[in-house]
């Protein structure tokens, strides 16, 4: 079993069509589900399709950036294997433990970079674009300014280097991340008990919706991407009744521009309103 998993994911980076099918398939799946069991009635400026078009613009740029960064990621992963460098080599991990370490290490990088972007004013300018969406749905997941995407890639590579994760571990995590991102941002209504149960290990939809609340300190909480353990471990986990959640940061930014692609691209380079 392990051998077939390794063989499949080790070369997944070289199969862009398959990776795109996973991404688009995940988005379409949760797009359909959120249409069937919506959590909230969202205030789209015109309609859901137009809103999706704006967010897909950022998604395309995000994918281009990470496709270019993938060249460096492959180099780092291969160097670690060649020189037996990183945690997986130091502990003599087998395939199963290597996958576990990879998921934990890279997911920690996702949590850490997210925290850093919220706590650093300069970096917050770029990440703010993700939080300006007044209608959080499945398409919001990859609404990242290019500056945000580049920083995520840097932290991603750093933890790959430290952990010594091989490419199959990297691709397994990225596959999980793509599906988790669609799931946690989707405007879906789950039974409260189920959502709560999920949140003990994984980031659940309602848990992540708290992070998209317009008002601090709720905005500065629940930074996790796939696993919820980091927020619980480091004291950044918060709860808020879903009926009290309102999307769209109105501090520093006019909410009437949340679907203006050009304005969103320019905003990090302009003076933030107080």
C-alpha positions in Angstrom: 0.0 0.0 0.0 2.7 2.5 1.0 4.6 1.9 -2.2 1.7 2.6 -4.4 1.0 5.9 -2.4 4.6 7.0 -2.7 4.7 6.2 -6.5 1.4 8.1 -7.1 2.3 11.3 -5.2 6.0 11.4 -5.9 5.3 12.4 -9.5 2.0 14.3 -9.0 3.9 17.6 -9.4 4.6 16.5 -13.0 0.9 15.9 -13.8 -0.6 19.4 -13.8 -3.8 18.2 -15.4 -4.5 15.8 -12.6 -3.7 18.5 -10.0 -6.1 20.9 -11.8 -8.8 18.3 -11.7 -8.4 17.9 -8.0 -8.6 21.7 -7.5 -11.5 22.3 -9.8 -13.3 19.2 -8.7 -13.1 20.3 -5.0 -14.4 23.7 -5.9 -17.3 22.4 -7.9 -18.2 19.8 -5.3 -18.5 22.4 -2.5 -20.1 24.9 -4.9 -22.9 22.4 -5.4 -23.1 21.5 -1.7 -23.3 25.2 -0.6 -26.0 25.8 -3.1 -28.0 22.9 -1.7 -27.4 23.6 2.0 -26.3 27.2 2.4 -25.2 28.5 5.8 -25.9 32.2 5.2 -27.6 34.3 2.6 -24.6 36.2 1.2 -24.7 39.8 0.0 -23.1 39.5 -3.4 -22.7 42.8 -5.2 -24.4 41.5 -8.4 -24.5 37.7 -8.3 -22.5 34.6 -7.2 -20.9 34.1 -10.6 -19.6 37.6 -10.8 -18.2 37.3 -7.3 -16.5 34.0 -8.3 -14.9 35.7 -11.3 -13.2 38.2 -9.1 -11.9 35.6 -6.8 -10.8 33.3 -9.6 -8.6 36.2 -10.9 -6.6 36.0 -7.7 -6.7 32.2 -7.9 -5.1 32.1 -11.3 -2.2 34.4 -10.2 -1.8 32.3 -7.0 -1.5 29.2 -9.1 1.1 30.8 -11.4 3.2 31.9 -8.5 3.1 28.5 -6.8 3.8 26.7 -10.1 7.0 28.8 -10.3 7.9 28.2 -6.7 7.4 24.5 -7.3 10.7 24.4 -9.1 12.4 25.5 -5.9 10.3 23.1 -3.8 11.4 20.2 -5.9 15.0 21.3 -5.6 14.8 21.6 -1.8 13.0 18.2 -1.4 15.6 16.5 -3.7 18.5 18.1 -1.9 17.2 16.9 1.5 16.9 13.4 0.1 20.3 13.4 -1.4 22.0 14.7 1.8 19.7 12.9 4.3 18.8 16.3 5.8 15.7 17.0 7.9 13.6 15.6 10.7 12.4 12.6 8.7 16.0 11.5 8.1 17.2 12.2 11.6 14.6 10.0 13.2 14.8 7.3 10.5 11.2 7.6 9.6 9.5 5.0 7.4 6.9 6.0 4.8 4.0 6.3 7.2 5.8 8.4 9.8 7.3 10.5 7.0 3.8 11.4 5.7 2.7 12.2 9.3 5.8 14.5 9.9 5.2 16.1 6.5 1.6 16.9 7.2 2.4 18.3 10.7 5.4 20.3 9.6 3.9 21.9 6.5 0.6 22.5 8.1 2.5 24.3 11.0 4.1 26.5 8.3 0.6 27.4 7.1 -0.5 28.3 10.6 2.7 30.2 11.4 2.7 32.3 8.2 -1.0 33.1 8.7 -0.2 34.3 12.3 2.7 36.4 11.1 0.7 38.1 8.4 -1.9 39.1 11.0 0.6 40.4 13.4 2.9 42.3 11.0 1.4 45.6 9.7 3.3 45.5 6.4 2.4 41.9 5.6 -1.2 42.5 6.8 -1.6 45.0 3.9 -1.4 42.0 1.5 -3.3 39.4 3.6 -6.1 42.0 4.2 -7.4 41.4 0.7 -8.4 37.9 1.7 -10.5 39.3 4.6 -12.2 42.0 2.5 -14.6 39.5 1.0 -18.1 40.2 2.3 -19.5 37.0 0.8 -17.3 34.2 2.0 -17.9 31.1 0.0 -15.9 28.3 -1.6 -14.2 30.7 -4.1 -12.8 32.8 -1.2 -10.3 30.1 -0.3 -7.7 31.1 -2.9 -8.4 34.9 -2.9 -4.9 35.8 -2.1 -2.9 38.9 -3.2 0.3 37.9 -5.0 2.3 39.3 -2.1 0.4 37.0 0.3 1.0 34.0 -2.0 4.7 34.6 -2.2 5.1 34.8 1.6 3.1 31.6 2.0 5.5 29.9 -0.4 8.5 31.0 1.5 7.3 29.6 4.8 6.1 26.4 3.0 9.7 25.9 1.6 11.3 26.6 5.0 9.3 23.9 6.7 9.9 21.4 3.9 13.6 22.1 4.4 13.5 21.7 8.2 11.4 18.5 8.0 13.3 17.0 5.1 9.9 16.1 3.5 10.2 14.2 0.2 8.0 15.2 -2.8 5.4 12.6 -2.1 4.9 14.1 1.3 4.7 17.6 -0.1 2.1 16.5 -2.7 0.0 14.6 -0.2 -0.2 17.7 2.0 -1.0 20.0 -0.9 -3.8 17.7 -2.0 -5.2 17.8 1.5 -4.8 21.6 1.6 -6.7 22.2 -1.6 -9.7 20.1 -0.4 -9.6 21.6 3.1 -9.5 25.1 1.8 -12.6 24.6 -0.3 -14.3 22.8 2.6 -13.6 25.4 5.3 -14.6 28.4 3.1 -17.7 26.9 1.6 -21.0 28.5 2.7 -22.4 25.2 3.9 -24.6 24.4 6.9 -23.4 21.4 8.9 -25.1 20.1 12.1 -23.5 22.0 15.0 -22.5 18.7 16.7 -20.8 17.4 13.5 -19.0 20.7 13.0 -17.8 20.8 16.6 -16.6 17.2 16.4 -14.6 17.9 13.3 -13.0 21.0 14.9 -11.2 18.9 17.5 -8.8 17.7 14.9 -9.4 19.4 11.6 -10.4 23.0 10.8 -14.2 23.0 10.4 -16.3 25.4 8.3 -17.8 27.2 11.3 -14.4 27.4 13.0 -12.9 29.1 10.0 -15.9 31.4 9.6 -15.0 32.9 13.0 -11.7 33.9 11.5 -13.5 35.8 8.7 -15.6 37.8 11.2 -15.2 41.5 10.6 -14.3 42.4 14.2 -11.2 41.8 16.2 -10.2 39.8 18.2 -12.1 37.1 16.3 -10.4 38.0 13.1 -7.1 37.3 14.9 -7.9 33.7 15.7 -8.3 30.3 14.2 -5.4 30.5 11.8 -5.2 26.8 11.0 -5.4 25.5 7.4 -6.0 21.7 7.7 -5.4 20.9 11.4 -7.0 22.7 14.3 -4.4 21.5 16.8 -2.1 24.5 16.4 -4.8 27.0 17.4 -5.7 24.9 20.4 -2.1 24.4 21.4 -1.0 28.0 21.1 -4.2 29.7 22.5 -5.5 31.2 19.2 -8.7 29.2 19.1 -11.9 31.1 19.5 -15.6 30.3 19.2 -18.5 32.6 18.1 -22.1 31.7 17.4 -22.6 31.5 13.6 -25.6 33.8 13.8 -23.3 36.6 15.1 -20.8 36.3 12.3 -20.5 39.2 9.8 -18.0 39.0 7.0 -15.8 41.8 5.5 -13.1 43.8 7.3 -14.3 47.4 7.2 -11.2 48.7 9.1 -8.7 50.2 6.6 -10.9 49.4 3.7 -14.2 50.4 2.1 -16.5 47.3 1.9 -18.0 48.5 -1.4 -14.7 47.6 -3.1 -14.7 44.0 -2.1 -15.4 42.9 -5.7 -13.2 45.4 -7.4 -10.2 43.4 -8.7 -8.0 46.4 -9.6 -8.7 48.2 -6.4 -7.8 45.1 -4.4 -4.6 44.6 -6.3 -3.5 48.2 -5.6 -4.6 48.4 -2.0 -1.5 46.9 -0.3 0.6 49.7 -1.9 -1.6 52.5 -0.7 -1.9 54.2 2.7 -4.2 52.3 5.0 -7.2 54.2 6.4 -7.2 54.4 10.2 
